[in-house]
Amino acid sequence: MKKKLFAAIVIFLFLTVPGFAHHVWIEKENSTFRVLWGHPPEVYNYDPKNLKEVKALDSKDKEVTLLKKVEKDVVYLTSKSNVSILTALFEGGYIVTTPDGKKKITKREAEKSGVQIIDSFYSTQYAKGIFSCSQNIIKPVGLKFEIIPLKNPCELKVNDVLPIQVYFEGKPLEGVKVETSNHTDVGKTDKDGNLSIKVAEKGMQIILSKHRVATKNDPDADYLSYTTVLTFEVK
């Protein structure tokens, strides 16, 4: 009986997702890029199979080859070329929000098990990291959901203002909330998808936005949930 109870507790903790603040982002350590998931600076393990796509561009906007390595549930990337921008597509899968938190199950699975459902969604996350200066970093790179800096981040200093534009499916997205490091809400985009953000401190800058779209005839989720993250360094 005790073994069954312990197993049930372990399964519950595994399925329950603590909060919805976790997201994917990219960091560089020496010459290696790490695709991380969690809530910076907290990093959590993830299934490398969830990382569906990674791409890198050099300063001339040319795609370069990446070498991929998995260690301790973290994906590491290297390239013989100079990487200006690196992007990642991460599939979080089906998630159900319950009174006890979020669980990694489908809506149908929750209904069958009698779980009370607040909402259900399929999570897709995009990350874009800027690692060297070029004029290409102030234009879209083609992500479905993307934050574009309208000023070169390499030129920024503390207290400078960075204008950004948020795109969804190739068009500016109006009225979407934007957050910065530690999930500080800095406002919503205007009719052209624009918003200005003040650089508060040195170090890695995280700019994040979320967007939901109602599903059509999907019995496993009510919404498609998209997250996009832009990171760069201010010295």
C-alpha positions in Angstrom: 0.0 0.0 0.0 2.8 2.4 0.9 4.6 1.6 -2.3 1.4 2.4 -4.3 0.9 5.7 -2.5 4.6 6.7 -3.0 4.3 5.8 -6.8 1.1 7.9 -7.0 2.8 10.9 -5.4 5.8 10.6 -7.8 3.5 10.5 -10.8 1.5 13.5 -9.6 4.7 15.5 -9.1 6.0 14.6 -12.5 2.8 15.5 -14.2 2.2 18.7 -12.4 4.0 21.7 -13.9 4.9 24.3 -11.3 3.5 27.6 -12.6 3.7 28.7 -16.2 6.8 30.8 -15.9 9.1 28.2 -17.5 10.4 28.8 -21.0 13.1 27.9 -23.3 16.1 30.2 -24.0 19.7 30.1 -25.3 22.9 30.9 -23.6 26.5 30.9 -24.8 29.4 29.6 -22.6 32.8 30.1 -24.3 32.2 28.7 -27.8 29.3 26.5 -26.9 25.6 27.3 -27.0 23.2 25.7 -24.4 19.5 25.4 -25.0 18.0 25.8 -21.6 14.5 25.4 -20.1 13.2 26.7 -16.8 12.9 30.1 -15.1 16.3 32.0 -15.3 18.5 31.6 -13.4 16.8 28.3 -12.5 17.4 25.5 -15.1 15.5 22.3 -15.3 16.0 19.1 -17.2 13.8 18.5 -20.3 13.4 15.8 -22.9 15.8 16.6 -25.8 13.1 15.2 -28.1 11.1 18.3 -27.3 13.7 20.4 -29.1 12.3 20.1 -32.7 14.5 22.6 -34.6 17.6 24.8 -34.2 19.0 27.2 -36.7 22.0 29.5 -36.8 22.8 32.5 -39.0 26.0 34.3 -39.4 26.5 38.1 -39.8 25.7 37.9 -43.5 22.3 36.2 -42.8 23.6 32.9 -44.1 22.6 29.7 -42.3 25.5 27.9 -40.8 26.0 24.3 -39.7 25.5 23.3 -36.0 26.9 20.3 -34.2 24.5 18.9 -31.6 25.4 17.1 -28.4 23.1 16.0 -25.5 24.5 15.8 -22.0 22.4 15.4 -18.8 19.1 16.3 -20.6 20.6 19.6 -22.0 21.3 20.2 -25.6 24.6 21.7 -26.5 25.4 23.3 -29.9 28.7 24.3 -31.5 29.6 25.7 -34.9 32.8 26.3 -36.8 31.3 29.5 -38.2 30.7 32.7 -36.4 27.1 32.7 -35.1 25.2 36.0 -35.0 21.7 34.6 -34.3 20.6 31.2 -33.0 16.9 30.1 -32.9 15.1 27.1 -31.4 11.7 25.6 -31.7 10.6 23.7 -28.5 7.4 21.7 -28.2 6.1 21.6 -24.7 3.1 19.3 -25.6 -0.4 19.1 -24.1 -1.0 20.6 -20.7 -4.1 20.9 -18.6 -4.6 23.6 -15.9 -6.2 22.2 -12.8 -6.9 23.7 -9.3 -3.8 21.9 -8.2 -1.5 23.2 -10.9 -0.6 22.3 -14.5 -0.3 18.7 -15.6 1.3 17.3 -18.7 -1.8 15.4 -20.0 -4.4 15.9 -22.7 -7.9 17.2 -22.1 -9.3 13.8 -22.9 -7.0 12.1 -20.5 -8.0 14.6 -17.8 -11.7 14.0 -18.4 -11.3 10.2 -18.3 -9.4 10.4 -14.9 -12.0 12.8 -13.4 -9.5 15.7 -13.1 -11.1 19.2 -12.8 -10.1 21.2 -15.9 -9.7 25.0 -15.8 -8.3 25.1 -19.4 -6.2 23.0 -21.7 -3.6 23.8 -24.3 -0.8 22.7 -26.5 2.5 24.5 -25.8 4.9 25.6 -28.5 7.9 27.8 -27.6 10.4 29.8 -29.7 13.7 31.2 -28.6 16.0 33.6 -30.4 19.5 34.5 -29.1 21.6 37.3 -30.4 25.4 36.7 -30.0 27.2 39.1 -32.4 26.5 42.4 -34.0 25.1 42.7 -37.6 22.3 44.6 -39.3 20.5 41.4 -39.8 19.5 41.2 -36.1 17.0 44.1 -36.5 14.8 42.3 -39.0 12.6 39.1 -38.7 14.3 35.7 -39.1 11.0 33.9 -39.9 9.9 32.4 -36.6 6.1 31.9 -36.4 6.1 34.0 -33.2 9.0 36.4 -32.9 10.3 39.5 -31.1 12.3 41.8 -33.3 14.6 44.5 -31.8 14.3 47.6 -33.9 17.6 49.0 -32.6 20.9 47.1 -32.6 21.1 45.5 -29.1 24.9 45.5 -29.3 24.8 49.3 -29.0 22.6 49.4 -25.8 23.7 50.5 -22.4 21.9 50.6 -19.0 18.9 53.0 -19.1 18.7 53.0 -22.9 15.4 52.3 -24.5 15.0 49.5 -26.9 12.0 49.6 -29.4 10.7 46.2 -30.3 8.1 44.7 -32.7 6.2 41.5 -32.1 5.3 39.3 -35.1 2.9 36.4 -35.3 2.6 34.4 -38.6 4.5 37.1 -40.4 2.4 40.0 -39.3 2.7 42.6 -36.4 0.7 41.4 -33.4 -1.4 44.0 -31.5 -2.3 43.9 -27.8 0.0 41.2 -26.7 1.7 41.5 -23.3 5.5 41.6 -23.1 7.6 40.7 -20.1 11.3 41.1 -19.3 13.6 39.3 -16.9 11.9 37.8 -13.8 8.6 38.1 -15.7 8.1 41.8 -15.1 5.2 43.0 -17.2 6.3 46.0 -19.3 3.1 46.6 -21.3 1.2 45.6 -24.4 2.1 46.1 -28.1 0.3 48.9 -30.1 -1.6 48.4 -33.3 1.7 47.9 -35.2 3.0 45.4 -32.7 5.5 47.9 -31.3 6.6 48.6 -27.7 9.5 50.3 -26.1 11.5 48.7 -23.3 14.0 50.3 -20.9 17.2 48.4 -20.2 17.3 48.1 -16.4 20.6 46.5 -15.8 23.7 44.9 -17.4 23.9 41.2 -18.3 21.6 38.9 -20.2 18.4 40.6 -21.2 15.2 38.4 -21.5 12.2 39.7 -23.4 9.2 37.4 -23.5 5.7 37.3 -24.9 2.8 34.8 -24.9 -0.1 34.4 -27.3 -3.0 32.0 -27.4 -5.2 30.9 -30.3 -8.3 28.8 -29.9 -8.1 25.3 -31.4 -10.4 24.0 -34.1 -11.9 20.5 -33.5 -9.1 19.4 -31.2 -10.5 17.2 -28.4 -7.2 17.3 -26.5 -6.8 21.1 -26.1 -8.8 24.3 -26.0 -5.9 26.6 -27.1 -2.6 26.6 -28.9 -0.3 28.4 -26.5 2.7 30.1 -28.0 5.7 31.6 -26.2 8.6 33.6 -27.8 11.8 34.7 -26.1 14.5 37.1 -27.2 17.8 37.2 -25.4 21.0 39.3 -25.8 23.8 40.7 -23.6 24.2 44.3 -22.4 27.7 45.1 -21.2 
